[in-house]
Amino acid sequence: MGEMSMRATGWARSFPINGGIRAARSWAREHLDSLGWTTGAPETAGAVLLTVSELVTNAHLHAHSSANLVLTWDSRCLHVSVHDSSPVLPTPRTPDATTPNGRGLGLVDALADTWHTRRQTDGKTVVACFYPPGQPDPHACEPDGPQPDH
């Protein structure tokens, strides 16, 4: 029997608090271009770029930290991971009309196929997963795979 192997392609870069959001979007767009997503899956590429903006903004605004952005394509899902130095886990809030903040995680939840947060000794990482159109199972990219019903 042959072994099933998975190949992944990934890119990583750190974005400082001053001016990091626009640079992060531009950097992510270059890699989406290299994967063919900006032409082959423009709506998904747009959702990825908006998610990058929101997660990098959260790292800068709420964690007062640089944002370490990692994009990983494993032939099923594009994982967008943003690490910051704050141990405080993000919590979705219900935005109100008078406050411009509070919509970030709601957007990520609406845009990404799945997302989760991991605590780490030096902060946390938020990971959003996107699969291109035509993929049959959006839950195949959850961190531990689909969970069986008990």
C-alpha positions in Angstrom: 0.0 0.0 0.0 1.3 3.4 -0.8 1.5 6.1 1.8 -0.7 9.2 1.4 1.4 12.3 1.6 0.4 15.9 1.8 2.5 18.7 0.3 1.9 22.2 1.5 3.2 25.5 0.3 3.5 28.3 2.8 4.7 31.9 3.3 5.3 33.9 6.4 6.0 37.5 7.2 5.8 39.8 10.2 4.0 43.2 9.9 4.7 45.9 12.4 2.0 48.1 14.0 2.8 51.1 11.9 1.6 50.6 8.4 1.3 46.8 8.5 -2.3 46.4 7.3 -1.9 47.7 3.7 1.5 45.9 3.4 -0.1 42.6 4.7 -3.0 42.8 2.1 -0.5 43.5 -0.7 1.8 40.7 0.4 -1.2 38.3 0.6 -2.5 39.3 -2.8 0.9 38.4 -4.4 0.6 34.9 -3.0 -3.0 34.6 -4.0 -1.9 35.6 -7.5 0.7 32.9 -7.5 -1.9 30.3 -6.6 -4.2 31.6 -9.3 -6.9 32.6 -6.9 -7.3 36.2 -7.9 -8.3 35.2 -11.4 -9.8 31.7 -10.7 -11.6 32.4 -7.5 -11.9 36.2 -7.1 -14.7 36.1 -4.5 -12.7 33.8 -2.3 -9.5 35.8 -2.9 -11.4 38.9 -1.8 -12.7 37.2 1.3 -9.1 36.1 2.2 -7.8 39.7 1.8 -10.6 41.1 3.9 -9.8 38.5 6.6 -6.1 39.3 6.4 -7.0 43.0 7.0 -9.3 42.2 9.9 -6.9 39.8 11.7 -3.9 42.0 11.3 -5.9 45.0 12.5 -7.0 43.0 15.6 -3.4 42.2 16.3 -2.4 45.8 16.1 -5.4 47.4 17.8 -6.3 44.9 20.5 -3.0 43.1 21.2 -0.8 46.2 20.6 1.5 43.7 18.8 3.1 43.1 15.5 1.2 40.6 13.4 2.9 37.4 12.2 1.0 36.3 9.1 1.3 32.8 7.7 -0.5 31.6 4.5 -0.4 27.9 4.0 -2.0 26.1 1.0 -2.3 22.3 1.5 -4.2 21.6 -1.8 -7.5 21.5 0.1 -7.6 24.7 2.1 -5.8 28.0 2.4 -5.0 28.6 6.0 -4.6 32.3 7.0 -2.9 32.4 10.4 -2.1 35.6 12.4 -0.1 35.4 15.6 0.2 38.2 18.1 1.8 38.5 21.5 -1.4 38.9 23.6 -2.7 35.9 25.6 -6.2 37.4 25.6 -8.4 35.3 23.2 -10.6 37.3 20.9 -14.3 37.3 21.5 -16.9 38.2 18.9 -18.9 41.2 19.9 -22.2 42.5 18.7 -21.4 45.8 17.1 -23.6 48.8 17.6 -24.2 51.7 15.2 -22.2 54.2 17.2 -19.0 52.2 17.4 -16.8 51.6 14.4 -15.0 48.7 16.1 -16.3 45.2 17.0 -17.1 43.9 13.5 -13.8 42.1 12.8 -14.5 38.6 14.1 -18.0 38.7 12.8 -16.6 39.3 9.4 -14.1 36.6 9.7 -16.8 34.2 10.8 -19.0 35.1 7.8 -16.1 35.0 5.3 -14.1 32.0 6.3 -15.2 28.4 5.9 -13.8 27.7 9.4 -11.8 29.5 12.0 -10.3 28.9 15.4 -7.9 30.4 18.0 -4.9 28.6 19.5 -3.3 29.8 22.8 0.4 29.7 22.8 3.1 30.5 25.4 3.9 33.7 23.6 0.4 34.9 22.7 -2.2 33.4 20.4 -2.8 32.6 16.8 -6.1 33.0 14.9 -6.5 30.6 12.0 -9.1 31.1 9.3 -9.5 28.4 6.6 -10.7 29.0 3.0 -11.3 26.4 0.4 -11.7 27.2 -3.3 -15.0 26.9 -5.1 -15.8 23.4 -6.1 -14.3 21.7 -3.1 -16.9 19.2 -1.8 -16.2 19.3 2.0 -15.5 22.6 3.8 -14.9 20.7 7.1 -12.0 18.7 5.7 -9.7 21.6 6.8 -10.7 21.8 10.4 -7.7 21.4 12.7 -8.5 17.8 13.7 -10.7 17.0 10.7 -14.5 16.4 11.0 -15.7 15.3 14.4 -17.8 12.1 14.6 -21.2 12.3 16.1 -21.4 10.7 19.6 
